[in-house]
Structures are given as C-alpha cells and as structure tokens.
Amino acid sequence: MKALIDNKFQIDLSKPIDISLPLSNTEANPIAWYIDKPEIKPVKFGDWVGKVSEGSSTNFNNIFFNPHGHGTHTECLGHITKEFYSINQCLKQFFFTAELISIVPKEMNNDFVITLESISTALDVTLKNGVPKEALIIRTLPNLEAKKHKNYSHTNPPYLAEDAAIFIRESGIQHLLIDLPSVDREEDEGKLLAHKAFWNVKDINNLNADARLNCTITEMIYVEDDVKDGSYILNLQIASFENDASPSKPVLYRIEH
C-alpha cells in the first residue's frame, strides 16, 4: 500500500522499518538507570489468576516498568522542568522527514562523545543535498547487537556534546532519536547539558518563552545494519500517557520518489 506524505513523498506502508526495542519481563530487556527488569504478571484475586493456562477465561496482566529505563521511549521537555509537561500534549504530529546518520563517538577524557564536528559534517551534507529534515536519527558505531539487551547502568555510555546539541537545535531539527540510554552523560551532577540545549531550556524553574515545547528526544532505539544512512519518513508512535515520557515505536519508511 502506497501513501503520499505532504503531496511530496511517496512511501510504501507495507514496508515499515521498526527501530524500537520491545519491552519484556526477561533478562533480554535493555535496562538503564540502576533499576530492575520490567514486571509483567497476571492479576490475582484470592485463588483467581488472570491467566488462561491457569484456568481463567482471559490473560489479564499488570505491567510495571519505567519508560526512561526499560527500552525505547520518547520524552518532552517536561523531563527536566519543574512545571509539568506531558509528551501526550507536546507531540501532536506523527509523520516527519528524517535523516539517519551513523557516528563513531570520539574518545575524550575517558568518555566517548558524539561531537559537534561529527554531527555538523554529517548534517552539512544532508542539508545541502535534500530538503531540511524535521527529525535526526543517530546510530552509533560500532552497532553491536548487544545494544538490544544491554544493562547500561554504571557503564558510562557515549553521549552527545552540548555544542553538538545546540547545532542540532539550530539546524531546525525538532525530533532527535538516538540508540543510547541518554543524550547526556550517565553521571553529570544533574547538569543535563544536551537535554537543555536541544530543548532550549534556560531555567528549569521558570520556563523561557522560546523553549521548544513541540520537540522530542527518543532514546534507546536500535537501527539494524542493513538500514542505510539517508533520508526517510519517520512515523513516531507513542502511547497516550500524561507523563513526561512514553514508551514509543518509531518506524521509518524509505522515500520512493
């Protein structure tokens, strides 16, 4: 089935490229921020168990998870502000022009950092050769399968430099997706420099008028090696949580025009 986006881009809806990680109650579930794996288990009322294999007419599970620490999730600036902002209220459109780039983080002071130079080089080529992109997807190299199941806690994963986040913001990118648990350093004394730079949040207690309410960050994606760098249409799907973040399912479509 073909679809036309904004009367410009033709995509084949029968060929989605899912770049999300599923949530499960197994050791295969990726984890970050020092928490345990998710819980998915049947409801119990006395002797009644919400599980067909144990005599119930239906499977009836409770799920306990944290969107930030248990897999692919999309967050709004409410993640870092004193005032409450919901991803369900901030994200109102769901299809975007997007660019996928692959970056090798640079070793700096015992960290691995996605630098301004690497981002600007990739985006300079992108913005010169096509229409301005609304979303940027960063795949870090090496693109290990272990990303799908990794426990990131206490591992100091790569992160995005503040000046690189500023460059992404000033390039007009509204939605940033990355295959890491955070755009910021795991332990940064609460500075959250890349988050603040991307959303243009200058004061978490008194939000500035030019903060980017409609922009999102999606973390803990995974892009398979056979998905080539270049231009796509992104469908960014979230659950309707009134929360700063939601588990999400970003899906790419190749542009066929």
C-alpha positions as CSV (number, residue, x, y, z in Angstrom):
1,M,0.0,0.0,0.0
2,K,1.5,3.3,-1.1
3,A,0.9,6.7,0.7
4,L,1.8,10.3,-0.3
5,I,3.1,12.5,2.5
6,D,2.5,16.2,2.2
7,N,1.9,15.7,-1.5
8,K,5.7,15.3,-1.9
9,F,7.0,12.0,-0.6
10,Q,5.7,8.6,-1.6
11,I,6.2,5.7,0.8
12,D,5.2,2.1,0.9
13,L,3.2,1.4,4.1
14,S,3.7,-2.3,3.7
15,K,7.5,-1.9,4.3
16,P,8.0,-0.4,7.7
17,I,11.4,-0.3,9.4
18,D,10.8,-0.6,13.1
19,I,13.7,0.9,15.1
20,S,12.2,0.4,18.5
21,L,13.2,-2.2,21.2
22,P,10.4,-4.3,22.6
23,L,9.6,-4.4,26.3
24,S,9.7,-7.8,28.1
25,N,10.0,-9.2,31.6
26,T,13.1,-11.2,30.6
27,E,16.8,-10.7,31.0
28,A,16.9,-9.7,27.3
29,N,15.2,-6.4,28.1
30,P,17.6,-3.5,27.9
31,I,18.0,-1.6,31.2
32,A,19.4,1.8,32.3
33,W,19.4,3.9,35.5
34,Y,20.0,1.2,38.1
35,I,16.6,-0.3,38.0
36,D,15.5,-4.0,37.7
37,K,13.8,-5.5,34.6
38,P,10.1,-4.8,33.9
39,E,7.4,-6.9,35.6
40,I,4.6,-8.4,33.5
41,K,2.4,-10.7,35.6
42,P,-1.2,-11.8,35.9
43,V,-3.6,-10.1,38.3
44,K,-4.5,-12.3,41.3
45,F,-7.8,-12.0,43.4
46,G,-7.6,-14.7,46.1
47,D,-7.5,-18.0,44.2
48,W,-8.3,-16.4,40.8
49,V,-5.3,-15.8,38.5
50,G,-5.7,-13.8,35.3
51,K,-4.0,-16.4,33.1
52,V,-5.7,-18.8,30.7
53,S,-3.2,-21.5,31.3
54,E,-4.2,-21.4,35.0
55,G,-8.0,-21.6,34.4
56,S,-9.0,-18.0,33.6
57,S,-11.0,-17.1,30.5
58,T,-8.6,-14.3,29.7
59,N,-5.0,-13.3,30.1
60,F,-5.1,-10.2,32.4
61,N,-1.7,-8.8,33.2
62,N,-0.3,-5.9,35.2
63,I,2.8,-4.3,33.8
64,F,5.3,-2.4,35.9
65,F,8.0,-0.5,34.0
66,N,9.9,2.8,33.7
67,P,9.8,4.4,30.3
68,H,13.2,6.0,30.7
69,G,15.0,2.9,31.9
70,H,13.3,0.0,30.1
71,G,13.6,0.5,26.4
72,T,12.7,2.8,23.5
73,H,10.9,5.9,24.8
74,T,10.1,9.4,23.7
75,E,10.3,12.4,26.1
76,C,9.3,16.0,26.0
77,L,10.9,18.9,27.9
78,G,8.8,18.0,30.9
79,H,11.5,15.5,31.7
80,I,13.7,18.3,33.1
81,T,11.3,21.1,34.1
82,K,9.7,22.0,37.4
83,E,6.3,22.6,35.8
84,F,4.6,19.5,34.4
85,Y,4.5,19.0,30.7
86,S,3.2,15.8,29.0
87,I,4.5,14.1,26.0
88,N,0.9,13.3,25.1
89,Q,0.2,17.1,24.9
90,C,3.5,18.2,23.3
91,L,3.6,15.7,20.4
92,K,0.7,16.3,18.2
93,Q,2.1,15.4,14.8
94,F,3.5,11.9,14.0
95,F,5.0,11.9,10.5
96,F,8.3,13.7,9.8
97,T,11.0,14.0,7.3
98,A,14.1,12.3,8.8
99,E,17.7,11.7,8.3
100,L,19.6,8.7,9.5
101,I,23.4,9.2,10.2
102,S,26.0,6.9,11.7
103,I,28.6,8.4,14.1
104,V,31.7,7.0,15.7
105,P,31.9,8.6,19.2
106,K,35.2,10.2,19.9
107,E,37.3,9.3,22.9
108,M,37.7,12.3,25.2
109,N,38.9,12.3,28.8
110,N,37.9,8.6,29.3
111,D,34.5,9.2,27.8
112,F,33.1,8.6,24.3
113,V,31.4,11.7,23.0
114,I,29.3,12.4,19.9
115,T,31.0,15.7,18.9
116,L,29.9,18.8,17.1
117,E,32.4,18.1,14.3
118,S,30.9,14.7,13.6
119,I,27.3,15.9,13.7
120,S,28.0,19.1,11.6
121,T,29.9,17.2,9.0
122,A,27.0,14.7,8.5
123,L,24.3,17.3,8.7
124,D,26.1,19.7,6.3
125,V,26.0,17.0,3.6
126,T,22.3,16.2,4.5
127,L,21.0,19.7,4.4
128,K,22.8,20.6,1.1
129,N,21.6,17.5,-0.7
130,G,17.9,17.4,0.3
131,V,15.0,19.2,2.0
132,P,15.5,20.3,5.6
133,K,14.8,17.5,7.9
134,E,12.5,17.6,10.9
135,A,14.0,14.6,12.6
136,L,17.5,13.3,13.1
137,I,18.3,9.6,13.9
138,I,21.8,8.9,15.3
139,R,23.2,5.4,15.0
140,T,26.4,5.0,17.0
141,L,29.2,2.8,15.7
142,P,30.1,0.0,16.3
143,N,26.5,-1.0,16.0
144,L,26.6,-4.0,18.3
145,E,23.7,-6.4,18.7
146,A,24.4,-6.1,22.5
147,K,22.6,-2.7,22.4
148,K,19.3,-4.6,22.3
149,H,19.8,-6.3,25.6
150,K,22.5,-4.3,27.4
151,N,22.3,-3.2,31.1
152,Y,23.7,0.3,30.8
153,S,23.8,1.0,34.5
154,H,27.3,2.1,35.7
155,T,28.8,1.7,32.2
156,N,29.2,5.4,31.3
157,P,27.8,5.1,27.7
158,P,28.6,7.5,24.9
159,Y,26.7,10.8,25.0
160,L,26.1,14.0,23.0
161,A,28.3,17.0,23.5
162,E,26.4,20.2,24.5
163,D,27.6,22.2,21.4
164,A,26.5,19.3,19.2
165,A,23.0,19.5,20.7
166,I,23.0,23.3,20.1
167,F,24.0,22.7,16.5
168,I,21.2,20.2,16.0
169,R,18.7,22.7,17.5
170,E,19.9,25.5,15.3
171,S,19.7,23.2,12.3
172,G,15.9,23.1,12.8
173,I,15.8,19.5,13.9
174,Q,12.6,19.1,16.1
175,H,12.9,15.4,16.9
176,L,16.1,13.7,18.0
177,L,16.4,9.9,18.1
178,I,19.5,8.0,19.4
179,D,20.5,4.4,20.2
180,L,21.8,5.3,23.7
181,P,20.0,5.5,27.1
182,S,20.5,9.2,27.2
183,V,21.8,12.1,25.2
184,D,23.7,13.2,28.3
185,R,26.5,11.6,30.4
186,E,25.3,8.9,32.8
187,E,26.7,10.8,35.8
188,D,26.9,14.5,35.2
189,E,25.8,16.0,38.5
190,G,22.4,16.8,37.1
191,K,23.6,19.2,34.5
192,L,21.7,17.6,31.6
193,L,23.5,19.9,29.2
194,A,22.5,18.2,26.0
195,H,18.8,17.9,27.0
196,K,18.7,21.6,27.9
197,A,20.5,22.7,24.8
198,F,18.2,20.7,22.5
199,W,15.0,21.9,24.1
200,N,16.5,25.4,24.7
201,V,15.6,25.3,28.3
202,K,17.4,28.1,30.1
203,D,15.7,27.8,33.6
204,I,14.0,24.6,34.7
205,N,12.1,26.6,37.4
206,N,10.7,29.3,35.1
207,L,10.4,28.1,31.5
208,N,11.6,30.6,28.9
209,A,9.2,31.6,26.1
210,D,11.4,30.3,23.4
211,A,11.8,26.8,24.9
212,R,10.9,24.1,22.4
213,L,7.7,22.6,23.7
214,N,6.9,20.7,20.5
215,C,10.3,19.0,20.2
216,T,11.1,15.5,21.4
217,I,14.0,13.2,22.3
218,T,13.7,9.5,21.7
219,E,16.3,7.2,23.3
220,M,17.3,3.5,23.3
221,I,16.4,2.8,19.7
222,Y,18.1,0.3,17.5
223,V,18.8,0.6,13.8
224,E,19.8,-2.6,12.0
225,D,23.0,-2.5,9.9
226,D,21.1,-3.1,6.6
227,V,19.2,0.2,7.1
228,K,21.4,2.6,5.1
229,D,22.2,6.2,6.1
230,G,20.0,8.7,4.3
231,S,16.5,10.2,4.1
232,Y,13.4,8.6,5.4
233,I,9.9,9.4,6.6
234,L,9.5,8.8,10.3
235,N,6.3,7.8,12.0
236,L,6.8,8.5,15.7
237,Q,4.2,6.5,17.7
238,I,3.7,6.9,21.4
239,A,1.2,5.6,24.0
240,S,-1.2,8.2,25.3
241,F,0.5,8.7,28.7
242,E,0.0,12.0,30.5
243,N,3.7,11.8,31.6
244,D,6.9,13.4,30.6
245,A,7.8,10.3,28.6
246,S,6.1,7.4,27.0
247,P,7.3,4.0,25.6
248,S,7.4,4.6,21.8
249,K,7.6,2.9,18.5
250,P,9.5,4.9,15.9
251,V,9.0,3.5,12.4
252,L,10.9,4.5,9.3
253,Y,9.8,4.3,5.7
254,R,12.0,4.6,2.6
255,I,11.1,7.5,0.3
256,E,10.2,6.2,-3.1
257,H,10.2,9.3,-5.3
